[in-house]
Amino acid sequence: MDLGACAEPAPAAGETEPLDDAAFAHVTKALGNPTRVKIFRLLTERQTCVTGELVAELPLAQSTISEHLRILREANLIQGEIEGPRTSYCINQQVLAAFKRTVLML
């Protein structure tokens, strides 16, 4: 599986700029749902995951999980690599690092 952007290592501490207020609000809103937090944790633990694996893990319909993935993607917290009929998702390490830096500045 070619993971492209999903194979990029996390940036070193201090290499990223903090998020501006609008981006920070968008990210926190996306993480303001327990199901999206669970999906985010699963992706953090597994590095990559396809939608079907998330459906098997969570007691939700595929369409519901897809909607949660869309919201996380729009907040740039995750990114997807299309591979045939499947999409493999992973954490956007750049945005995660910027989010962490922003939180530490509060």
Secondary structure as UniProt FT lines:
FT   HELIX           4..7
FT   TURN            13..14
FT   HELIX           21..30
FT   HELIX           34..46
FT   STRAND          49..50
FT   HELIX           51..57
FT   HELIX           62..74
FT   TURN            75..76
FT   STRAND          78..83
FT   TURN            84..85
FT   STRAND          86..91
FT   HELIX           93..105
//
